[in-house]
Amino acid sequence: MTALAVTGHMDLADESVPAVRAALEELLGRYRDSGRGKTLVGISCIAKGADSLFAEAVLAAGGRLVVVVPSRDYRRSTVEPDGAPLFDRLVEAAAEVVVLPYERAGRQAYEAANALLLERADRLVAVWNGEPPGGRGGGTADVVLAAREAGIPVDVVWPDGAARRAGSR
């Protein structure tokens, strides 16, 4: 069994999504069950952008999806209306859903969710442009740094032409 957790940018430019999806599918293909007992487990908070793309790719590869929900109010307070159907579908398809014991979504809940991702991961998949942390804590770069400090191997996915939406940080 290989447990892959994901961190990544939520604000992928629309034109980048197909390339990121293809890169994730290629990466996860290395872990696909080949009949020799290998089982892919993907661990994701299923936020919009990279997290959801990863979760979809895990399921498409025949893997087992573990969803980490940072807080009890996460769907209501954080998931945008146009993203709710995908969020709900991924929760329904998950083999396991872990809801953290925080009432409200916020920095503390997100940091705890990221810590749980790393605790359960053999490897981290980072859909990341390589930029350093933005100073707010809990972002993609922060999770990559924490994984590296913990000795967790990191696979960076940022295909040629990938970009964040204009005005993103």
C-alpha positions as CSV (number, residue, x, y, z in Angstrom):
1,M,0.0,0.0,0.0
2,T,1.2,3.5,-0.8
3,A,-0.5,6.5,0.9
4,L,-0.2,9.7,-1.0
5,A,-1.4,12.9,0.5
6,V,-1.9,16.1,-1.6
7,T,-1.4,19.8,-1.1
8,G,-1.7,22.3,-3.9
9,H,-3.0,25.6,-5.2
10,M,-6.7,26.2,-5.1
11,D,-6.5,28.9,-7.7
12,L,-5.3,27.1,-10.8
13,A,-6.0,29.0,-14.0
14,D,-8.8,27.3,-16.0
15,E,-6.5,26.6,-18.9
16,S,-4.0,24.8,-16.6
17,V,-6.5,22.3,-15.4
18,P,-6.2,19.7,-18.2
19,A,-2.3,19.7,-18.0
20,V,-2.4,19.3,-14.2
21,R,-5.0,16.6,-14.4
22,A,-2.9,14.7,-17.0
23,A,0.3,15.1,-14.9
24,L,-1.6,13.8,-11.8
25,E,-3.0,10.8,-13.7
26,E,0.5,10.0,-15.0
27,L,2.0,10.2,-11.5
28,L,-0.7,8.1,-9.9
29,G,-0.4,5.5,-12.7
30,R,2.8,4.4,-11.1
31,Y,0.9,3.4,-8.0
32,R,-2.1,1.7,-9.7
33,D,-2.9,-1.8,-8.5
34,S,-1.2,-4.1,-10.9
35,G,-2.4,-7.3,-9.2
36,R,0.7,-7.6,-7.1
37,G,-1.0,-6.3,-3.9
38,K,-0.1,-2.6,-4.5
39,T,-2.9,-0.4,-3.3
40,L,-3.1,3.3,-3.9
41,V,-4.6,5.4,-1.1
42,G,-5.1,9.1,-1.7
43,I,-5.6,11.5,1.2
44,S,-7.1,14.9,0.4
45,C,-9.0,17.8,1.9
46,I,-10.8,18.0,-1.4
47,A,-10.7,21.7,-1.6
48,K,-11.3,23.2,-5.0
49,G,-8.4,23.1,-7.4
50,A,-5.5,20.7,-6.9
51,D,-7.0,18.8,-4.0
52,S,-10.1,17.9,-5.9
53,L,-8.2,17.1,-9.1
54,F,-6.0,14.7,-7.1
55,A,-9.0,13.1,-5.5
56,E,-10.6,12.5,-8.9
57,A,-7.4,11.0,-10.3
58,V,-7.1,8.7,-7.3
59,L,-10.6,7.3,-7.9
60,A,-9.9,7.1,-11.7
61,A,-6.8,5.0,-10.9
62,G,-8.8,2.6,-8.8
63,G,-7.4,3.9,-5.6
64,R,-9.0,4.3,-2.2
65,L,-9.8,8.0,-1.3
66,V,-9.5,9.3,2.3
67,V,-11.1,12.7,2.8
68,V,-10.0,15.0,5.6
69,V,-12.6,17.7,6.4
70,P,-10.9,20.4,8.5
71,S,-14.0,21.5,10.4
72,R,-17.7,20.7,11.0
73,D,-18.8,23.8,9.1
74,Y,-16.3,23.4,6.3
75,R,-18.8,22.6,3.5
76,R,-21.2,25.3,4.5
77,S,-18.7,28.0,5.2
78,T,-15.9,27.3,2.7
79,V,-17.2,25.3,-0.3
80,E,-18.5,27.6,-3.0
81,P,-21.9,26.8,-4.5
82,D,-20.5,25.8,-7.9
83,G,-18.0,23.5,-6.1
84,A,-20.6,21.8,-3.8
85,P,-21.6,19.0,-6.3
86,L,-18.0,17.9,-6.8
87,F,-17.3,18.1,-3.0
88,D,-20.4,16.0,-2.3
89,R,-19.6,13.5,-5.0
90,L,-16.0,13.0,-3.6
91,V,-17.2,12.7,0.0
92,E,-19.7,10.0,-1.2
93,A,-17.0,8.2,-3.2
94,A,-14.5,8.2,-0.3
95,A,-13.6,5.0,1.5
96,E,-13.1,7.0,4.7
97,V,-14.1,10.6,5.8
98,V,-12.3,12.1,8.7
99,V,-14.0,15.3,10.1
100,L,-11.7,17.1,12.5
101,P,-13.2,18.3,15.8
102,Y,-13.2,22.0,15.0
103,E,-16.5,23.9,14.8
104,R,-15.3,26.5,12.4
105,A,-13.0,26.5,9.4
106,G,-9.9,28.6,9.9
107,R,-6.2,28.6,10.3
108,Q,-6.1,26.2,13.3
109,A,-8.4,23.7,11.5
110,Y,-6.4,23.9,8.3
111,E,-3.1,23.4,10.0
112,A,-4.5,20.4,11.9
113,A,-5.8,19.0,8.6
114,N,-2.4,19.4,7.0
115,A,-0.7,17.7,9.9
116,L,-3.1,14.8,9.6
117,L,-2.4,14.5,5.9
118,L,1.4,14.3,6.6
119,E,0.9,11.9,9.5
120,R,-0.9,9.4,7.3
121,A,1.2,9.9,4.1
122,D,4.1,7.8,2.7
123,R,4.6,10.5,0.1
124,L,3.3,14.0,-0.6
125,V,2.1,15.2,-4.0
126,A,2.4,18.9,-4.3
127,V,0.6,20.7,-7.1
128,W,2.9,23.7,-6.5
129,N,4.6,26.4,-8.6
130,G,7.7,26.3,-6.3
131,E,7.2,29.8,-4.8
132,P,8.2,30.2,-1.1
133,P,5.6,30.5,1.7
134,G,3.5,33.6,1.6
135,G,3.7,34.2,5.3
136,R,0.1,33.3,6.2
137,G,0.9,29.7,7.2
138,G,-0.9,26.6,6.1
139,G,-0.3,27.2,2.4
140,T,1.1,24.8,-0.1
141,A,4.7,25.8,0.3
142,D,4.3,25.5,4.1
143,V,3.1,21.9,3.8
144,V,5.9,21.0,1.4
145,L,8.5,22.4,3.8
146,A,6.9,20.5,6.7
147,A,6.9,17.2,4.7
148,R,10.5,17.7,3.8
149,E,11.4,18.4,7.4
150,A,9.6,15.2,8.4
151,G,11.5,13.2,5.8
152,I,8.4,12.6,3.7
153,P,9.3,12.4,0.0
154,V,7.6,15.1,-2.1
155,D,6.5,14.7,-5.8
156,V,6.0,18.2,-7.3
157,V,3.5,18.4,-10.1
158,W,3.7,21.7,-12.1
159,P,3.5,20.9,-15.8
160,D,4.8,23.3,-18.4
161,G,2.3,26.1,-18.9
162,A,0.6,25.6,-15.6
163,A,-0.4,28.9,-13.9
164,R,-2.5,30.3,-11.1
165,R,-5.3,32.6,-11.8
166,A,-4.3,36.3,-12.3
167,G,-4.2,38.2,-9.1
168,S,-3.5,35.1,-7.0
169,R,-0.9,34.8,-4.3
